[in-house]
Amino acid sequence: MKMLNIHETKTKLSSILSEIEKNGEKFIICRNEKPIADIIPHIKKSRLKPDGFLSQIKINCDLTKPL
């Protein structure tokens, strides 16, 4: 992880994001040499993958009919 101060982060944000995108680099943003935030790559999660347990549940009624 690389440490950056706030001014450096504001000045170089575009290149920082590019480095994160290309290399998966992680950054810590500091104020007065104290860490205040992390910039990490976004984790892509697929919502299309069915859940193993939920895919076993079967519903044997018409849920669109009124009660």
N, C-alpha and C positions, 0 to 999 in steps of 0.2 A: 504494500500500500504506500502510495506517495502522499506526503503531507503538503497542503497548500494553504496560504493565508487567503483571506477574503478578497483582497485587492487583486491578487494573482488569479484567483478563480474568476472574478468578474472580467478581467482583461483577456484571459485565454480560454473562456468557456467553450467556444467552438472547437478549438484544438483538443481540449480535454475530452469533450464528448466524442470526437473522432477517435481518439486513442482508446476510449472505453469500447467503442463500437468495433474497432479492428482487433484489439488485443485482449479485451476483457479486463483491462486494468481497473483497479479500485483506488479511490482517492479519499483522503480525510481532509475536511475543511476546518481550519483552526482560526480562532480569534484570540489574540494575545497568547499565542502558543498553546491554547487549550482546545482540544477537539470539540467541535460543536455539531458536525454532520458528516455523513458518509455519502459518497457518490459511488454506486455500484452498478454493474450491468443489470439490465432488466431480465428477469427469468421468464421465458416464454412457456406458458402452461397451456396445454391443449384442453379445451373444454369438451372436445368431441370424443375423448376416450371414455368409454362407459365404465362405471364403477363395478367392480367384480361382485360385490354383495347386492347392490341395487338391481343389477341385471337379472338376478335370480327371482325377483318378486314378480308375481303374476296377479293381475287384477281381472276378476271375472264378472264385472258388472259394467253397465253403461254409465259413465260418470257425467254424461250430458243430460240425462233424464232428471226431471224435478223430483224432489223427495215426496 
